[in-house]
Amino acid sequence: MVQYSDIAKLAKVSTTTISHIINKTRYVSPETEQKVVDAMIKLNYGTGSSKKLENIVRTNTIGIVISSIKNPFYQDILEGVEEIAWKNDYNIFLCNTNYDIEKGKKLIGHLIKKRVDGIIIISSDAEKYVKKEFMDSKIPILLVDWKPVKLNLDSIFLDYSSGFLEAIEYLNSLGHKTFYFFSDTLKKSSVKKRVDDFIDCVSRYGLDYKILEGNNKINGGISSTVKMLEEKELPSVIFCSSELTAVGVIKVLAEKNINVPKDISIVMLDEPVLTEIINPPLCSIEVNRFEVGLVTAELLLNRINNPKIPKATKVIKSKFILRSSVAQARTSRSE
C-alpha cells in the first residue's frame, strides 16, 4: 500500500503537506498540489478507491472567459451556465477580456493554475484564445463560437444560417427582392461567417444584395444608412448586425420620413433587448441564449465526469422571429 511518505518523497514535499492536500485542511499552492497529484497518479495512489484521488483533484470550480460583461448576449448565456453549475455544486470564476485576446490567454493561464475543473470560452473568436499548453494541461476546455472550430475540443456552434434561410424564404414570399446587410467589421471571422451565410441564402433565391461594413453600434447604423441613401433606389429589406445598428438605422429613416415597415423592412440579428421601446418591434434572427448556457454547462460537466469520451460538438440553430418591422414589399401591394 502506498504511504504518505512514498508520495512525499516523490513529490519532494513533507508528509504534513500531503495530509493537508488529501484532507483539505489548509491552503496549498496549486503548483505544489499538482506535484503531489502527479506523484499519486504515478504511484497508483487510490487505485483501490478511485474516488479518493478524484476528490483531491476536483475543486468544484468552473472558469468562464467572455468578451464583455456588458453585452446582454453573454449575460443570458451565463444565467444558463450558472443554473446547471449551482445544481451540481459548482462555483464559477468569471473572467472578462474586454475583447482583448492576449488578456484572455493570460486569464486562462491563471484559471489553469487555480486548478479549475473545466474552462468555458464564450467568444466569436473562441478558438484564438487556446494555446497548446492549455490543451496539454488536461483541464477540459469547451468553446462556444459562432463558427465551427477546428481544435479537438468540445464545442458549441451557434448556427445562424438556419435563421437566415427562414427569414429570406419568408421575405421572398412577401415580394422582397433587394437586400442590404449592415455588418460589423469583416475582420472578425464570426462576422464574415454570418455575412457568408446571408449571401448564400439570398443567392439561393437569386435576390439582389449589398454588404455595407460598419460596426455593431448606433453610429454604425447611422453611417451605413446615410451611405445607403446616396443610392438611386432604396432596398426592400435591411438586415442589421445588431439591435444597436438597427436603432441607428431607424433614427435616420425617421428623419427622412421613410417608414418602417411600409417603405423598408428591417431584420436584426440576435434577441432584442429594447423591443418595448423601439417602434416598430424588430424582427430578429436569434438563438435561445439561456438554452445555450444550459447545453454548454451540461456538456462541460459531462466531460469532467467522463474524460475519455469522444469530443462532441453541439449545434444550436437560430430561428426567425416575426415581429412588426417586416411587411409586404411595397411593389407587391396597392399604394
Secondary structure as GFF3:
##gff-version 3
##sequence-region A 1 335
A	DSSP	alpha_helix	4	11	.	.	.	ID=ss1
A	DSSP	alpha_helix	15	23	.	.	.	ID=ss2
A	DSSP	alpha_helix	30	42	.	.	.	ID=ss3
A	DSSP	alpha_helix	50	57	.	.	.	ID=ss4
A	DSSP	beta_strand	61	66	.	.	.	ID=ss5
A	DSSP	alpha_helix	72	87	.	.	.	ID=ss6
A	DSSP	beta_strand	91	96	.	.	.	ID=ss7
A	DSSP	alpha_helix	101	113	.	.	.	ID=ss8
A	DSSP	beta_strand	118	122	.	.	.	ID=ss9
A	DSSP	three_ten_helix	126	129	.	.	.	ID=ss10
A	DSSP	alpha_helix	132	136	.	.	.	ID=ss11
A	DSSP	beta_strand	141	145	.	.	.	ID=ss12
A	DSSP	beta_strand	154	159	.	.	.	ID=ss13
A	DSSP	alpha_helix	161	173	.	.	.	ID=ss14
A	DSSP	beta_strand	178	183	.	.	.	ID=ss15
A	DSSP	alpha_helix	189	204	.	.	.	ID=ss16
A	DSSP	beta_strand	208	213	.	.	.	ID=ss17
A	DSSP	alpha_helix	218	228	.	.	.	ID=ss18
A	DSSP	beta_strand	237	240	.	.	.	ID=ss19
A	DSSP	alpha_helix	243	255	.	.	.	ID=ss20
A	DSSP	beta_strand	265	269	.	.	.	ID=ss21
A	DSSP	beta_strand	283	286	.	.	.	ID=ss22
A	DSSP	alpha_helix	289	305	.	.	.	ID=ss23
A	DSSP	beta_strand	313	317	.	.	.	ID=ss24
A	DSSP	beta_strand	319	321	.	.	.	ID=ss25
A	DSSP	three_ten_helix	330	332	.	.	.	ID=ss26
###
